[in-house]
Amino acid sequence: MPVSDIPEPQDPADALAAVVALRRLADQLENAAVERAMRTGWSWPQVAEALGVTRQAVHRKHAERLIAAGVKLRRRSP
């Protein structure tokens, strides 16, 4: 869907609030998907490739939360 097809609120505050809400939703969806992937045995590089980011970026963003959630994380082989 082209951006021009998306209805835009007339009030800039409403439009910006919608952007914030979408970002929060995207973060929640990413967190859930990464956790599900890691719980099923995916590696950091697999998750990173699926998200289009580096392994380091995905690890930095999600590792602490996943550890706190009790997810067993895969370690790289020496």
Protein Blocks (a to p, Z undefined) as FASTA:
>chain_A
ZZklpccdfblklmmmmmmmmmmmmmmmmmmmmmmmmmnopafklmmmmnopafklmmmm
mmmmmmmnopacddddZZ
